Amino acid sequence: MSIVNVGLVQMSCSNEKQLNLQKAIQQIKVAAAKGAQIVCLQELFTSLYFCDVEDYDNFLLAEAIPGPSTEALSLVAKEHNVVIIASLFEKRTQGLYHNTTAVIDADGTYLGKYRKMHIPDDPAYFEKFYFTPGDLGYKTFKTKFATIGVLICWDQWYPEAARITSLMGAEILFYPTAIGWATSQDEATNKEQFNAWQTMQRSHAIANGVHVVSVNRVGFEQNGLMKFWGGSFVCNPFGTVLYQATHDQEEVAVVPVELSKSDSYRIHWPFLRDRRIDSYQPITKRFIDEQ
C-alpha cells in the first residue's frame, strides 16, 4: 500500500491498570473510526510511569506477553481491522522483567514483541531497577498495511538502533515514549530538551529515508513534579513534521503517510548507497582510546 493512515494515541494515565487499558481501547476505536490502519500507544500505557521510584511493589504491574492485555487488544484489532502497537511491562519469568512492545496485526494475530534495548538510569527514570535490557535484537514486523520497526523511548537517542531497524526493511519507525519535564525547570530548559528530542528523531528519518512516528504520554505525574510533555509527532523521510500534538492535551490523531516517499528521498539523497560499511568496525567499541 502506498498510503497508510497512522493513528497516535496521546493520553494521560491513572493508577488503575484496568481503567488505563479500557481507556486505550476506547481511543483505539476513536482512531479506527477516523480511518487509522496502524495505531500506536504510548510507552507503558497501562500505568502511571512507575519508574520514578524504586519500589518492589511496582513489579506487580507486570504481565506475560502474550497475556491478558494483548488478548484484549487482539479482539479490538480484529473487530476494527487495525494494527496495534502496545507497550507493556513484561514479566518474562520469576525475577526477570522487560520493557516490551507487542505488535498485533489487523486480523488480531499476535505478531511478536520487541524488548527495549537501551535502559536509562537517571533521576526519576530508574528503569534499570525494573528492566533487563532486551535480548531479541532489533525487530521489524510485517503487518497487513506496512512493514514496521518498533523501538522504545530511550532507544530514540541512538542512531545505531534506527539504522539497523531500517536496514531490516522497516518502512515506518515507531517510538512509544514516556518523557517529560521536571516542573522545577525553567521554560527555556524545557524548550531546549523537547527540541533535542524531536530533532534527534527527525534525523533518524532523514538518515534512513523513512517516516518516524513518536507517541508520548501527557499530563502531570509524580505528585505534580513531572509534566509529560506530549508533543507526539509524525515526520516524513526528510524530517518534515507532518503532525505534532500539543504539550498539555490528550489527543487522538490520524496522519496519512506515503510509503513511496522513501524511494524518492533515497534516490535523491542516497545515504544508504554511499555508506562505507567497510569502515564502520570501530563503532562496536565503547570508546576509541587506542589508535
N, C-alpha and C positions, 0 to 999 in steps of 0.2 A: 504494500500500500504506500502511496506517495505521501498522503497527508494523514496524520494521526492526531486525534484530539486527546490531549493530555490534561488530566484533572489533578489539581493541587488542593489538598485539604489542610488549611492552616487553622488550628484550633487551640483553645486553652483546655487544660485538664484539671481534674479534681483528684481527691484521694480515694475515690471509689472506682476500682478497676472495671467492674461490670458496666457501670454507667459510662465510663470513657469508651469502652468497646461499643456500646449501643449508640453513643453519640457519633462515633466514627462511621458506623454502619449507616446511620441516617444521612451523614454528609456524603458518603459514597453514593447513596441513592440520589441525592441532590445533583452531584456531579454527573451521574449517569443520565439523569433527566435533561441535563444541559448538553448532552452529546458526548460525554467523556468515554474514551475507549480504554485508556490506561489511567488508573487513579493511584496516586502516591500519597501515603500518610506520613506524618512526621515521625521523628525518632522516638521510640518508647512511648507510643501514644496511649497505651492503656493505663498510664500512671502519671503522677507528678514526676518531675525529673529528680529522682531519689538520690542521685549520686552527689548531691550537695553535702551529704553527711556519710560517715562510715558507720552504718547501723546494720547489725546482723539480721534484724527483723525484716529488712527490705528484701532479703533473699526469698521471702515467702511470695513475692510478686512474680517470681519466675515460673515458667511453664515449659512443657515439652513442645518441640516444633518438629513435625506437625503435632497439633494438640487442640485444645478447646477453642482458642481464638482463630486458628487457621480453619477449623471446621466451620465455625460460624461465618467467617468471611468467604469460604468456598461457596456456601449457599447463596450469598449475595452476588458473588461474581457470576455464578451460573444464571441466576434469575435476571440479572441486568446486563449480561454479556459484556462484562468489563474485566480487564486485568487489574489485580490489586497488588500493590507493593506495601507490605506491612512489617514495620519494625517492632520487634518484640524482645523481651528479656527471656533468654533461653536457659532452661535447666537441662543440661546435656546428660548429667548423671549426678549422683550424690557428690556435692562439693565441687562441681565443675560447671561453670556458667559462662555464657557468651552474650554479647550484644549482637543480635542477629536479625536479619530481614528475610522474611519469607515472600515468595512470589507465587501468586495464584493466577492461573490462566482464565480466560473468559468463559470457559466451559466448567469452571470450578475445580480443575485439576491442580493439585499442588505440584509446582514445577521444581521446587528446591529452595535452598537458602544460601545466603552469603553471611559469613561471620566477620564482624568488624576487625580489620587488621591492625589499625593504629589506635592505641588505647591511651588517652590522656591521663595526666595526674596533676591537676592544678587546684588552687583554692576554689572550692565549690564545684569542682569537677573531678571527684575522686573515683574515677572509673576503674583504675587498676585494682581497687579493693574488691570490685564485683566481677569484672570481666577478664576471662582468659583471652589472649589475642587469638584471632581467627586462624584456623589451620586448614581451611578449604581452598585457600588461594583466592585469586580474583575470579569473578564469575560473570558469565553472560547467560541470558535466558531467552529462548526462542518462544515468544508469545504469539498469540493469534495476530497481533497487529504490528509487532516490531520485535527485533532482537534488542534487548535492553541490557545495560550494565547497571549494577547496583553497588554503590559504595555508601558509607555511613559517616556523617558528621566529621570527626577529626580526620578521616581519610581525605577530606576536602583540601587539605593543605599540602598534599603530596602529589606532585605531578607524575611520579612513577606509577601510582595506583590508577590514575586516569589514563595514562598512556597504555599500560598493559591491558586494561579492560577494553579500551578502544581497539587495540591490536587484535583482541579476541573476537572482534566483529560487532561490538556494541554500536547501535545506531543512535541511541539516546543514553546519556549518563544520568542516573537518578541519585540524589543525595538526601535521604531522610536525615533531619537535623534537629538538634536541640542546643541553641546557643543564644546567649543574651548579654545584656549589660548589667553590671552591678549598679544599683540605683544611687550609690555614693559617688559614682564617676560623673565628670562634667560632660556637657553636651559635645564639646569638641573631641574628646576622647572616644565617646560613643560613635560619633560620625566616622572617625578615622577607622575604628575597628570594623564597622559594617562595610565601609568601602573596601578595606583589605580583604574581607571575607568574600564579598561579591566579585571583586577583581580577580582573585585567585581562581575562582570557578569559571569565570568568563575566559580566563587564559587557557583553562583546560579545553574549553570549547574550540578556541582558536587553534591551539597546537594540534588538536586531534581531528578537527573538522566535523564535530558532532554537536547536536543540541545538548544542552545541560539543563536539568530541572532540579531545583533545590527547594525542599519543603521544610519549613521551620515551624516550631510551636510559637505561641504568642501568649502574653499575659504575665501577671506578677506571680511569682512563687517564692519559696524560702522566706515566708512571712514578710513579703514585700521587699526583700533585699535584692531580688533578681527580677529583671524585666526581660523576658524572652522577646527578642526584637522582631519576630515575624519576618517581613521582608522576603517571603518566598518569591522565587522568580524563575523565569524561563529565558534562556538566551539561545540565539541561533549559532551556527557553526563559525561565525565570525565575531562572536561575543556581543552582538547587539541584543539588548534586553527587550524581549517581546512583551513581557508582563512582569510587574512587580507588585506584590501585596503591600499593604500598609504595615506600620510597625506596632499597631495597637488594636487591630480588629481581627476577629475571626472571619475567614473568607473561604469560599469555595469557588475556584476559578477553573475554566476550561480554555485551554490555549491550543490552537491548531499548530502542529509543527510539520514542516515539509521535509520529509526524509531525503528527497532527491537533492536538497541543497548541499548535502555533504559532498556529493560527486562534483558539483560545480565549484565549491570552495576549494576542494582538494586539487582540482585541476589547475585553478588559477593561482593558488598558494600551495605548492606541492611540498609541504613539510614532510609528509611521510615518504615521498620519493627520495628526498635528499638527506634522510637520516644516515649518519655514518655509524652503522651498527657495529662495525669492526673496531670502533674506538671507544666503546662505552663500558668496557670491562671494569674500569676503576669505580663505577657507580656502586658496585657491590661492597666497597669498603666503608667503614664507619666514618673515617676521616683519612685523607691522603697526607700523612705526615712523614712518609719516607718516599723520596723520589730518586 
